[in-house]
Amino acid sequence: MADDLLIVEDDPPVRRMLERSLRAEGFEVRSAADGGAALVAAEQAIPDLVVLDVAMPGLDGFEVCKRLRERGMSGGVLMLTARDGVDERVRGLEAGADDYVVKPFAIEEVVARLRALLRRGTDRSGLVSVGPLTLDTDRHEVRRAEGEPVELTGRESELLEMLMREPRVVISRTAAVERIWGGAAVENVVDRYVARLRRKLDDPELIRTVWGVGFILEP
């Protein structure tokens, strides 16, 4: 059975292009021209995947994503955005998004990222899997491949989840402090927690430092 994909895009030419291209890739495609219509479509049948524009009149993509998650939608959400700032990505992650594509985009990238979301199998019950890592956010435990689970503190778990939700994307210290510590910490606290994670994962190269910027997970 084809994966049910909901496209939410207010620009008609972009929406039609996505519909045509993603149907050709084997997806079962539905579409909505705004946030309200997207929520109605999701009420009729919860989609497996969503391609969701951020900047829409009325309900924007962040609010639509948040409401979809509240209604039990557990599949991958790929956001389309004209801006590539860290703050925008963090806001999307907090709303429940899994990945981003920056406009203008190549349809091949959209397809590749959707396929990756399907392979990743993000589980909103508490499991997040990327590469050799599986994180249980409810138990604050991480497992590498077939190894034994390793216990994490709450904030270690939050930081690792933040990195795992955006693998191969640099997460800045500022964004991590804002999301995990509510802005009430100095930025070098992130370095200390990354050092802890490296020791617990027993692989210092898995989380790489991007000097002067932040950290990136490279599974």
N, C-alpha and C positions, 0 to 999 in steps of 0.2 A: 504494500500500500504506500502511495506517495505521501511525503510529509506535508502536512497542512501549513501553509505559509500565509500570514497576513501582512500585507504591505500597507503602511500608513504614511501617506505622502500627499501634501496639498497642491503640489505642482503637477498639473495634468500630464505634460510631456514626460516628466521624470517618472511619474506613476505608471504611465502606459509602457515606457521602456522597460521598467522593472518587471511589470506583469508579463510582457512578451518574452523577455530574456529568461526569467526564472521558470516560466512554464516550459520553455525549451530545455531547461536543465532537469526537468522531471518533477518539479514541485507542484503540488495542488495549490493554486494561487487564489486568494481572495484579496480584495483591496478596500481601503477606506480613504476618503478625501480629507478627513479631519479627526480630531481626537474623540469627539462624541460618537461619530460613526464607527470608529474602531472599537469602542467599548460595547456598542450594540452588537457588532459582529462577533466579539469575543463571548458575549452572553449567549449567542446562538450556538456557538461551538468554540471551545477553547483551542487556539492554534498550537501547533508544535513549535513554530518559530514565528518571530515578528521582525520585520524590517521597519524601523520607526524613525521618522523625521523628527528632529528636535524642535525646529522653529516652525510652529504652526499657530494660526490664530485661534483664540479660545483656549482650549486645553493644549498645552505644549507637550512635547514628547516626554519630558520628565514626569509630568503629572499622569499622563497616560500609562507610562511604564509602572509607576507606583500603584495605580489602581488595578492594573492587570495582575500584578503580584499579589495584591490584597485579595483578589478574586480567585486566586489559586493557580494562575498560569505559571507553570514551572519550566517551560521550554526556553530556548535561547532567544535573547533580544539583542538585535544588532541595530545600533543607532546611527543615523545619518546626520552629520553636522557640518556646518560651514566653518566651524572654529575648532582648533586642535589644542586648546589650552588645557593645562592640567586641571584647573578648577572645574572646567566643563566635564571632563572625564570623571572626576571624583563625584560630582553631582549626579551624573548618570549612574555610576556604580551604586551610589546610596539609594537611588530610586529603583534599582534592580536590574540595570542593563548588564550585559555580558561583554560587549565589544563595540567598537566604533569604526566607522569608515568616514573619512573626511571628503566633503564635496570640493571640487568635482572628482568623481571616482571612476575607476574602470569596472565594468560589470564583472570581469573575471575576479577582481578582488572581493567583491560582494559574495560571489558564489563560493570562493575559497573560504571565506570567513564563516559563511553559513554551514559549509561542510565541516569546518573545524568545530563549530558549536555542537553539531550533531555527534561528532566523535568524542568531544569532551564529556558529554553526558552530565552537564551540571545538574545536580540534584538539590532542589530547594529544601529537602528534608534535613539538610545539614552536611551533605558530602559534596566536596569540590575536588575534582580530579584534573590534574595537568601533568603530562609526561609521567615520570615515575612517582609522583606525589599524590596522595589522597589525604585530604584534610577533613576531619569530622569537626565541624564548627560547634556542634552541640556539646561534644565531649572534650573539646580542646585537645585533640590528639591528631598527630600526623603520622602517616605510614609511607615508607619508601618501598615501592615495588612489593616484594613479598616479605619485607622485614616486619619486625614487631612494632606496634604503635608506640610513639614517643609522646609523652605528656607535655603540653604547653600551658603557659599562663594565659589568662584571658586576652591580654594585650599582645602577647606573642602570636596567638591564634588570629587576632584581628589583623595584625600586620602581615602575616603570611597569607591570609585570605585576600587582602588588598593586592598583594603581589601576584597571587595566583589568578585572580579575576582578570588581570591584564598582563599575561605573560609576554615577555619581550618588549614591554613598554616601560619606559623610565618613570618611576614614581618618585616625585620630589619629596624632600624632607618636610617642606611646608605643607604639602597635601596630606602627608601621613600624620603630622602633628594635628592638623585641623580636624581630620576625620576621627582619629583614634583617641587623642587627648583633648579634643574640643578646643584646640588652640592654646591650652593652658600648660604648655611645656616648652622647654628650649629645644632647638632642632637637633642638637647632638644626642638627645635621648633616642632618636631613631637609630643612630649608629650603634648604640649600646644594645638595643633590641635585635638589630640585624646580626650583631656578633653572637648573641645568644642563640638565634635561630641557626646560624652556621654551625655552631658547636653541636646543637641537638640533631641537625640533619646530617652531621658528619660529612659535609661536602661544602667547603668554603667557596667553591667556584659556582655553585648553583645560584646563589644570590650575588650578583656582581655589582660593585660600586662604580657609578659613573661620576667621576670626580667633579665636585662643584655643583652637581645637580641632584643626585639621589641614588636610587637602587633599581635594579632590574632583575627579574627572575628569568633565567634561561634554561628551561628543562631540556 
